Amino acid sequence: MPVILVHTDRFAEHQTPPGHPERPERAEVLDAIAARWRERGSEVVAPRAASREQLLRVHDGDYLRRISETAGRATALDPDTYTSPESYEIALLAAGACVDAVERVMANAHEAAFALVRPPGHHAERSRAMGFCVFNNVAVAAAHARATGARRVAIVDFDVHHGNGTQACLEDDPSVLFISLHQHPRTCYPGSGYEWEIGVGAGRGFTVNLPLEVGAVDEDYQLAFSRIIVPVLRQFEPDLLIVSAGFDAHERDPLGGMRLSTAAFAAMTRDLRAVAEECCRGRIVAAVEGGYDLHALGTSLDGAIDALAGPAQPAEWPSSGIHSSRGEAAVAATSAAIRAFWNV
C-alpha cells in the first residue's frame, strides 16, 4: 500500500518573527509536496489535535497549562521559540498528525505514513520549549504506539541538530530505542548528543548518539548507517520505526555545517525502510523536523517520500567524491560507547 501523508494547510498559521528560520514559507513547501503527491494518487489526510492524555505521556501537566495560556497571543517561549495567536492549536495539530500516522500504521491500514508538520518537535523537553519546538511530536507518537500495543519502538533522528528533547523524554525507557545522527555538539546547537550519552537507569544502552564533525559528506553518513544504525536496529527488532526527518544536514542549509546531497536523504530513508520491512512488517512513520533552505527542503522531502511510496529497493547512496574520515571517527567513538550493549 502506498504511503499516506498527514498534513493540513493550517500549519502556515503558526507565525514567527520576521527573519526567523522556521518561517511560514516552510509550510508552503509542505503544501506543495502534499498537493503533488495527491495528484500522484497518494492519500493526504488532515490531522486531529493531540489530546491532553496523549501529551501527558511525554510532557508535564504544568507545561501543558503554560503552553495553553499562549493561545490567542504572541509570546517568546525561549530566545529561539515563539508563538503567535494560533500557535497553540497548530502545535496540537502537529503532535496529533504524528499520533494519527502511528495509529494508521499500527492498525495495518498503511505500512508507511509521513507527517508533514510544523512546528518541529525534537528539541522540546518534558517541561521546556526549545529550538523552534513546542511539543515533542515524535516522542508523543512513540508513547502512543507503546500505549496501543507496540512492545518496542525505535526512533531514528537524522536532523543536523541533536534530538535532545526526544532523548530527555525517553532515555530511561528500554522499550524505546533512540538513535540520533547529528553534527557534533562542539559546533552545533543544542550542545548535546555526545557518544557517551547512552541513556539512564533501565534505559542504559537504548540511546545511541553518532556525533559527526562539521563538514561530513554522504559517505560519512552511509558508513554510520551501515556500521551502527542498521545493525543496532536489527538487533533491537522494533515493532514500529519512527523517523525524525530533518533536512538541515543538506549542503545548502543555512543552519547546519554538513554537506549532504539531496539524494542522501532518499538513501537514508530507503535503508530505514529496509529495516522496517525486515523487523516490523514494513511499519514506518516519518515526521518532518528541520530544513531551512526551502528548495533543499522540498527536493529532499520529495525523495524521502518516494523512498517510502514505491517498491522496496536497496538504497543507492550517492558519491560526493570528497575524501572524509569523519564517519570513521564517529563510528569508532560510538562503537566504544555502546559495545557493552550492541554487537557493533
Beta strands, then each sheet from edge to edge (+ up, - down):
strand 1: 4-6
strand 2: 44-45
strand 3: 75-76
strand 4: 82-83
strand 5: 112-115
strand 6: 153-157
strand 7: 176-183
strand 8: 207-212
strand 9: 240-245
strand 10: 284-288
sheet 1: 2+ 1+ 5+ 10+ 9+ 6+ 7+ 8+
sheet 2: 3+ 4-
end
